[in-house]
Amino acid sequence: MSEGQQRTDSIPFASPHLGEDGIRVTHSYPADSTIMMTSVTYHWHTPPGVPDVCLRGHHDDPEVITAVMEALDDFARSLRLPGAAH
């Protein structure tokens, strides 16, 4: 898999329950020669390699992920993790 075919974007992501210091990471990468996959992860208390929450928005069309991102974000903002004191 070529590094050039992979794309990772991260943006700050605040949550009323988990804190203001969150990060949302979207990662697009080829699954094979014809399918492009996208995953969405959210991080508040862990480094980006180890997500607090992984919403596997795996789909072969990154535009589909973009279309549902608002709903994914709303869901992520509603989460309360056990032991997360904020």
RATA-V143369 format. One line per field, one symbol per residue. phi: phi as a letter, one per 30 degrees, with the letter a starting at -180 (. if undefined). psi: psi as a letter, one per 40 degrees, with the letter a starting at -180 (. if undefined). burial: + if it has 24 or more other C-alpha atoms within 12 Angstrom, else -. A space follows every 50 residues. Layout:
phi = ???
psi = ???
burial = ???
This chain:
phi = .deddcbbbbbdbcbdccjdcdbcccbcaddadbcccbcbbbbbcbdedb ddbccdddadbedddedcdddddedddddbceidcb
psi = hhddeihhhiiihihddeiefihhhhhhihdaeehhihihihhdeiideg idhhhgfhiehddddddedddddddddeihihehg.
burial = ------------+-+--++--+++++++++-----+++++++++---+-- -++++-+++--+--+---+--++--++-+-------
